[in-house]
Amino acid sequence: MFNSLPRYSVVLLFALLLSWVYLFPPQLVSSLNTEISDLFFRIRGDIPQSRKVVIVDIDEASLEKYGQWPWSRLRVSELIRKISDARAGIIGLDIIFSEPDKSSPHTIASQLKINIKNLDNYDQILAETFAATPTVGGYFFRFDKKTHENMPIIPAVFIEKGLQNNHTILEPKGVVLNIDILQNSLYSSGFFNNVPDADGMVRSVPLIMRYEGMIYPSLVLEMLRIYSHANDVFIFGDAMGVEKITFGKFSIPTDFAGRLYVNYRSGRNYFKYISAGDILQGNFDTKDIAGKFVLVGTSAVGLADLKATPLDSVMPGVEIQANILDNMLQGDYLHEPFNIALYDLLILWCIVLIFSYIFFNTRVWLLAPAFIVFFVLLYKLFFYLFFDQGIVLNLFFPLVAFFGTFILTAGFNYFNTSRQKESIQRIFAKKVSKAVMNDLLKHKNNKILEAHEQEVTIFFSDIREFTRISEALNSSPKLVALLNRYITPMVDDISRHEGTVDKFIGDAIMAYWNAPNQVADYADKAVMSALRQIELLEGLNHDLNVEFGVKLKIGIGIHTGLVTVGEMGSLDRSDYTIIGDSVNVTSRIEELNKLYGTTLIVSNATKEKLKEVYTMRSLDIVRVRGKHQAIEIFEVLSLGKDEKLSLELDQYHTALSYYRSGNIQHAYREFEKLYARYEHKLYRFYLDRSKEYMDHPQKNFNLVYTVENKL
């Protein structure tokens, strides 16, 4: 049933199913998505901070020295004044004073109903400190129950632009403020709520909330607004909700509820911490505070202001505020696109359609490497979008789309390949060799069988004096056994060098490279296989001499050119083979080994294709039997430079240059020296040709040697 469906209909149904789950996600899906984004943070690790944000920490050491929280307002006043005296740029309080100071003499006297005139009022002292220092107070909103507190006063105007759905912004039920004397003394204040996700992790923090119809800023947003000297804050959005918050030179992208996705710099203690106890004792460097944004908060476990973040399970709330402030100062925001659903669905569909096309058209053995490569590329793309471009997209669905598409296409390819193999075996089992059939089974289509023009390197080898050997053996079984012993290692080596054996013509082997499959460096592989076969024969001859009393010599010819390749033959019997003029030329080149006393000859067309270094020499410029056009031929002696032959080859090239320049007498003398020393048939051949011209000076010199008869 799976195979009967059009393959793309399966992936389209898969994409539709994913789209439906995306639009109506279960809680598990949302949790998995956030887990993946948290993993990205952990992989990314630490990033630089602006070093403009400092935390004054009411830590365990401070509590141990000055007593448990809450401290007297007199001590808090001293702390803030010392921070201010160190020329802090602006001070933000991530703490709240919601009740009067019970340790104040004024409060104690009032409770005892005695004369309170001229007694210190610590709340009043702190209020005066607030008024005299660049301090922004903190408070928090409540979502559990309504309160009747007075609303905080904010010296800024919040202007909503295009925002049609007013209910996307968080709307708390109540607020917990500082006591009136403190709240009224503050120039401004902001809430410091860190609203966690369903799993308790703080990933995004509201920058604004709507309370009693009014917009209120967070503590760090208000600190930044004061720093920018902006009076007007613009909230841009549409029917979907908030898009961004702008004031002064700052433009802060948010989600639809006005929340900022926190680009955490690191785990806890990454920002500069100064103990409140050290501040009170004057045991600090004023350079650490001067001109900085100073957040006053607590990391003490007992004060229960520790939160879970993607990079740390127990980060103090004040350091979350520091991360948000540093985000806004550096402008490296993480934000969801305004139409995130459109982007997520578009990416989902692109992944399914693009990769289904790629995987459907990838060979089965390449699927796993392709999957790994594309997975890494997708990972790098989303990592780049997340942290370099600050675009927060859904990561779960692209991952599921990619894995699901791979599984579907791999499954379809597996079943389709099985059926294709059965079809090819049924149709072509009687038409082509096993090697060609195996190659066909690796391909997605059968066009490889169609006759087409292809450049190949052709190989012919032939056993010398095979007729004499046949007569000497005088036994057909022995002759067949001899041929099998010789042909088997030769054919194996051709296969090892990626060649295709075309046919056996008696004692001759015909093979070619670069068809049916394209082969890299096919000319080199043909020549290296030929050299290896010559080497194999040297070792094989010892055994053949023992078993059959013979030693074999072969000649090999190699030529590169265009041929017609494909399935050819009759309706009842056919084979995958090559035909063309280049085949005939190769056969004629192989015959020339008898003329020159050589073993391996290649044409100039093959020599020009070679990339490896060989020891070789130009033999002649010949017009082979039955051809009009002359070609240059070369003898290949070894792979690499053979220093042992360098002297002989230098003398030979000198003699050949004399001959080809028409200086016959000098050529004769040089070839005479060569023959006397090496007795090679090639030198005897050139001696005879030179002498022919010397004996008949009237004969016109012809550089090209024409082969008239079969050798």
N, C-alpha and C positions, 0 to 999 in steps of 0.2 A: 504493500500500500504506500509505503514511504517513497519508493522509487517511482510510482505512478504519478505522483504529484509533480508539476513543474517546479524545478528547484527553487526559483525565486519566490514562488508563492509561499513556500515554507518560511523563508526569512522575513517576508512581509508580514505574515501572521505573527511571527516572533516579535517584530518591531511594534506591531499594534498592541500585543499583550504587554510589552514593556511600557508603552506609552500609557496604557490604562493604569498600570500599577504606579507609574510616576504621578499621575494626576490624583490617584486615590491611594496614597501609600499607607501601608500598615506601620505601626510604631517600630517594628523590627527593622524595616528598611531605612527609616530615618536614623535609627541608632547606628546601623552599619555605615551609613554615609558619614556621620560625624566621626566614627572610629577611623575611617580612612583619612579624613582631613586631619585628625589628630596625629595619625602616623606620618603624614607629610611634614607636620611641624617637627616631629622627633627626628625625621631623616634630615631635615634642613639644618637643625641645630641652632646655635647662637648666631645672632646678627648684631652689628654695631648699634649703639645707642647714641643719642645726641650729646650726652653728658651735660645737659641743661636741667636735669631733674634730680633732686636730692630728697631722700627720705630721712626725716628725723623720727627715730623709732623709740617708742615707749616699750622697750624690750624687757626681758627677764632681769637683766642686770640693773636696769633703772628701777624696776619694781622692788628688787631686793634691797636697793640702797635707800629709796625714798618711800617705800611702803606701797601697799596694793592700791590699785585704781578703784574709785576715782581719787586723784590727788586734790589737794586744796586748790582753789582757783588762784590763790596767791602764788603757788609754785608754777601753775600753768602760765600765769601772767609773766613770771620771771623767765620761763622757758621761751615764750613768744617774743618777749622784749630782747632777749639775747640773740635770738635768730634774726630779728629785725636789725639789731645793732650791728650784726655781721654783714649788713647791707644785702639781705635777701631780696630778690626781685619781687616775688609775690609768695605769700604763705597760704597754703590750703589746708584746712583742718578736716581730716578724715575721722573725726571724733565729734561727739555731740554732748552738750551740757543741758540735759532736759529737766534737771531738778536743781534747786538752789543748793549752794555749798553749805552742808551741815556743820562743817568745821569753822565757818566764819564766826568771829566774835559777835558780829551784828546779828547773825541768825540765832546763836546760842542765847544771847541776851533777850532777843525777841521771844524765844520759846519760854524763857524763865520769867518773862514779863517784868524785866527791869529796865532802867533807863538805858537806851541804846545810843544816846547822843555821844558823838565823838568816838564811837567804836568802829573799828575797821569793818567794812563790808567787802569781803573778798570778791563777790560777784560784781560789785561796782568797780573794783580795781581792775578786774579782767575786762569788763566792758570798756573802761578807759584805755586799756591796752589795745583792745580791738580797734577802737577809734583812732588810735595814734600809730598804728602799724598797718602795713599792706596785707591785711589778713582777710581771707575769704572763708566764711563759715561753712559748716556742713550740717546737713539734716537728712532724714530719710523718709520715704513714703511708705505707707502701709497698704497692703492689698487685702488684709484679712478682715478689717473692720473700719468703720467710719469714725473719725475723730472731729473735734470741734475747735481745733487749733486755729489761730489766726494765720492767714496765708503769708508766706515770706514775701518781702519786698525785693524786687529785682530792678536795678537801675538800667534796664535795657528794654527795647521794644522788639517783640517777636512778630514778624510779618509773614503770613502764610501766602504762598504764591501757587495758585493752581491746585491746591490741595482740596479735593472734593470729598474724600472720605475721611471725616474727622476722627473716626473711631479706630483707625489703624494705630495711632499713637497710644501708648500705654496710659490708662486712666486709673490711678490708685484711688482707694476709698478714703484714706486719711493720711495725715502727715505728723511726724514727730519732730518738733523744732527745739531749738535752744530756748531757754527761759527768756522771757520778754526783754529783761534788761540787757541780755547778751545779744539776742537776735536783733534788737533795735539799734544796737551800737555798731553792728557790722555794716560795712559799705555794701556788701553783697554776700550771697551765699548760694550754695548749690547742693543738690542731693548726691549721695554717694552710694545709691543702691547698686549692687552687683546681682543682676537677676540671672540665676543659673538655668541651664537647659534641663530637660526632664531627667537626665542622668546625673544631675548635680554638678556638671561641668560648666564653668563660666567661659563661654566662647565669644559672646557678644554682650555689649553693655549699652543700656539706653543713654543717649545724650540729652534727650528731652522727654518730658512727661506732661500730660494735660491733667490739671487738677482744678476742679471747680470752674472749668471753661477756660482757664489760663494756661499758657505754656511756661514751663519752668525748666531751667538748664541743669545739667549735672555739674558737680563741683569743678571738674577739670575743664569742661566746656566754658564755664563762667570765668575761670582763671585765664583761659586763653583769650576770651573776649575782652577782658579787662586789659590784658597784655597788648592786644591789638588796637586799643582805644576806639573800638567800634561801639556805637550805640544801638545800631539796628542789626537784628539777626533775621535772615531770610530763610524760610523753610519752603523748599521747592518740592512739588509733587503733583499728582494727578488723582484720578479715581482709584488707582491701585494703592496709593499711600505716599509716604515720603520718599523722595529721591536723594536729596542732599540738603545740607545746612551750610549757609555761607555768611560770612561777615568779614569785613576788612579784606585782607589778602587770602583768607582761608576759605577753602571750599571742601567740605567734608562729605564724602559719599556715605550714605546709610542704607539700611534696609527699609522696607515699607513702614516699619514702626519707629523709625528714627534711631535705630540701634547701630552701633559701630562694631564691626567684626574685628576683634582685637588681634593685631599682628604682634604676638608676643615676641619679645627680644630673646628671652631665655627662661630658665627656671628661676626660682627664688634667689634673692641676694645678688642679682645681677646689677641692680642699680646701686648707687652710692648710699650706704646706710650710715647714719651718725646716731649713736645712742643718745637719747634724751638726757641721760645721766651725765654724759660727757659735755653736752651743751651747758647744763646747769653748773658744772664744775669749771667751765671754760677750757676744757681739755679737747680742743678741736682747732683746725686750721680754718680761719675765716675765708680763705680762698675757695674752700669747698662749698661755701654757701653764697658768697657774693654774686649778685646778679642772676641767681638760679631760681627755678621754681622749686619751692620747698613744700613737701607734703608731710604733714604731721599725722602719724598713725601708730599702729601697734602691731608687733609680730608675736607678742606674748601669747602662748597657747591658752592660758586661762581666760583671756578676753574674747575668745571665740570669734576672731576675725580672720580665719584661715579658710581659703577657698581652693577648689580643685580646678586646674587649668590643663590644657593639652600638654604642657611641658613640665608641670609640677603638680603633685596631688595635694600639697599644702602650701599654697602661696598666700601671703598676707594680703588682705583686701587693699591696703594702701599701695602695694606694689602693682596690683592690677590697675589702679588709678594712674600710677607712674607710667605703665606701659601705654595706656590710652593717651596720656598727655604727650608722651614721646612720639607716638604715631602721628599725632596732629602737628607736632613741631617739625617732624621730618617729612611729612606728607606721603609716607609709604603705606597707604591705606590698603586694607583688604576689603573688598565690597562685592556684593552680589549685583550683577547687572540688573537694571531697572525692570527689564522684561525677562527675568531669569528663566521662567518656564519655557518661553519661546526658544531661548538659547539652548537650554538643556535638551528639549525635544529635538531641536535641529541637529545637535551633536549626536544624539542617540541614533537618529535616522541615518545620518551621514556615516556613522561607524558601521551600522548594520549593512547598508547598501554598498559602501565602498569596499569593505573587507569581505563581504560575501562575494563580490565580483572578483577580488584578488584571490581569495582562497579557492573559489570554484575553478579558477584558471591557473592554479599552481599545481605542479606535479606532486603526487602524494608524498614522495620522499623529501620534498622541499617544504612541506607544510609546517613541520615542527620548527626548522630554522626561521621560516618566514614569520611564524607566530611569535617567536622570541624577539626577532628584530622589531616587528611592529609594536609589540608590547612595550619594549624599551622606548621606542619613539613616542608612543602615546604617553607613557609615564613622564618623559622629559617635556613633552608639550604641556601637559596639565601642571607639572611642577613649575614650568616657566610662566604659564598663565597665572598660577596661584601666587607665587612669590615675586616674580619680576614685574608682572603687569597688575598684580593685586586683584585679579578677577576670581571670585569665589564661585565655582560652578559645582553642580552635583557630581560627585566622583564615583558614586556607587553604580549608577545606571550606565555610564560609559564602560565601566569595568565589566558589568554583567553583559552588556551588548557585545563587547569584544569577545569575551569568553564564550558566550552563547553562540555567536556567529561562527566562531571557529569550530565548536563542537558540531553544530548543524552541518556546516560545509564539509568538515572532515568525515562525518557520518555519511553524508550524501555521496561524497567522492569515493568512500570505501565501497559502498554498495554499487555505485555506478561503474567503478573500476572492475569490480568482480564480474559484472555483467558484460563489460567491454572485453575482458580477457576471454570469457567464454565465447563471445561472438567472433573474436579474431581467431581463436583456436579452431573454431568450427569452420570458418570461411577459408582460412589461409594455411591450415595445417598441411595440406597437400601441395601448396604452391611455393612456399618459401622455406629456406633453411631454418633450423632451430635458432641460430644466432639472430637472424633477421626478425623472426617472430618475437623473440624476447625483447628486441628493441621496439617493435611495434606496440607491445604491451605496455611500454613505458610512456607512450604518447597518448594525448587526449583525443587525437583525430587520426584518420588514416590517410591523410594527404601525402605522407611520406612514401606511400606505394606508387603514387602517380609519377610517371616519367617526367623528369625535369633536368635542367642543365645545372651542373655543379662542377666546381674546380676540385680536383682530387690529385693526390700523389699516387701513381700506379707503380706496382712492384711486380717484376717477373724474375723468377729464378729457375735455373735449369741445371740438371746433372750432366757433367761433361762425360763423353764416351759411354753413354748409357747402353747403347747397342752392344758394344764390346763386353760390358759388364753382364748384360742379359745372356749373351752367348756363353760367357765363362761360367755362370751359375748353372745354366741349362736346367733350370727347375722353376716352374711357375710359383709353387708355394714359397720357395726361398726368395724369389724375386719380390713377391708381395710382402714377405716378412721384412726384407731389406728396405723396401720403400716405406713401410709403416714405421720402422725404427728411425728412418731419416725424417719423414714428414712430420711425425708427432711433435718433437721438440721445436721444429721450425714454426709450425702452426701455433703452438702454445706461445711462442715468443711474439709472433705477430699480434695475437690477442692481447698479450701483456702490454704491448705498445699501442693499443687502441686501434689496431687495423682490422679490416674485414677481409677474410679469405673468400675470394670469389669462386675459384674452381681449381681443380687439378687437371692438368693436361699431360697425361702420361706421367713423366718424371718431373714435370714443371709445376710450379706453384704460381698462381696469379692472385694478387691481393691489392687492396687500395686503402687509402686513408682519407677521412673527411666525408664519409658517407657510410651508412645512412645517417649516423650522428655527425654533427660538426665536431672536429677535433682541433684543439689548440696546437699550434706548431706542428701541423701534420707532416710537413716535409722532413723536419728533424726526426720525428718519431719513426718515419719510414726508413731513413738512413741509419738511425741508431739500431733499429731492429735488424737491418741487413748486416751491420757490423757484428751484432751479437750472434746472428745465425752463423756467420763465418767462424766466430770464436767457438760456438757450440759444436760445429762440425769438426773442428780440430780435436776436441775431446772425444767426440763420438767415433771418430775414425779408428781409434785404438780398439774399441769394442767390435766395430764392424770388421776389422781385419782379423780379429780372433774368431768371430762367429762365421763370417762369410768369405774371408780371404780377400777382401777388397777394401780400397780406400777411395772415398768419393771426393770429387772436386766439383765445385759449382760456379756458375756465373750468374751475376745479378745485375739487372738493369732497372733504373728508377727514372721516372719522368713525371712532370707535373703539368696538367693542362685541363681544359674543359672537356667533359664527357656528358653523355646522357645517362642518367641513373634512374632506376625504377624497376617496377615489375614488368618483365617481358617474357613472351612466349606464346603458346597457343592457349585456347580455352581450357584444354584438359591438362596441360602441363606448362608451368611457367616458373621463372626464378627471378629473384631480385639481383640485378647485375648492372654492369656498366658497358656502354658501347661508345665508339667514336674513334676519330683519327688518332687521338692521344694513346689509345690502347695499342694500336698498331705500331706507333713510334716507339713505345716502351719495349715491345717485343723485339723490334729491330735493334734497339740499343743493347739489350741483353746479349744478342748474337755477337756484338762487336767485341765482347770479352775474348772470343776465340782469335780474333784478328790481332788484338794488342797484347794478349797474354796477361790479362788482368782478371780480377774477381768481381769488383764492384764499380760500375759506371753509372754516373748520374748526368742528366742533361743540364744545360745552363739554366733552363726554366726552374729546375729543382734547386740548383745552387743558389739562385737569387732569393729563394724562399727560406734558406737555412739561417738560423739565428745562432746556433752553437758554433764553436771553433773546431775545424777538422783539419787533419793533414790530408791535402789533396793536390792533384796536379792536372793541368789541362792536357788532355790527350791529343785531341785533333778537332778540326772543323770538318764535319762529314755530311754527306748527303746520303741518308740511309736508303736502303733498298726500297724502291717503289715511291720515293718522295722527291720532290723537286727542291724544296727549301732546305738549305744547309743549317745545321745546328752545331754548337760547340759542346763537346762532351768532356767529362772530368772523371778521373779515377779517385775514389775516396779510399784512403789508406788506413786512417784511424781517427778516433774521436780525440780532439785536443792536439797540441803540438807534439810531434814525435822527433825529438832531437837526434835520434840515431839515424834518421833519414835525411837530416838537413843538408849534409854535404852532397849526397847523391842528388837530391832535388835541386840544389843550387846549380850543380853541373848540368842537370837535365834542362832546367829553365834557360840556361845560357845557350845550350845547343838548340833548343826549340825556338828561341828568339832569333838565332841566326837563320834557322830554316824559314820561319815565317816572314822574315825580312827579305828573303830571296838570296841570302849569302850562303849558297849551297855548299861550297867547298869548306868554309869554316864549320858549317853545321855537320858535314860529313866527318871531319876530324874529331869534333867533340863527341858525336855519337859513337865513333869508333873507339874512343877512350872509354866511354860508358859501357859499351858492349864487352870490351876486353875485360873490364873489371867486374861487371855484374851479370853479363850474359842474359839480359832480359829480352824477351821477344819484342817488346816495344822498341828497343834501341835497334834491333835487327831490322824491324819494319821501316824505321826512318833511314837507316843506312841504305836499304834497298831503294827507297824512294829518292834519296839524294843521288845515289849512283845512277839511277835512271835519267835524271836531269843532267848529270855530268857526262854520261855517255851520249846523250842526245841534246847538245846545247841549243839546237835550233827549236827544241820543244818549248812552248810557252809555259812558264811556271804557273801552276794553279794551286792556291792555298787549300782549296776544298778537295777532300778525298771522297770520291763517289763509289759507293758499294753497289756493284752491279748484280752479283749473284748471292744466293743463300750461302751462308758460311757454315 
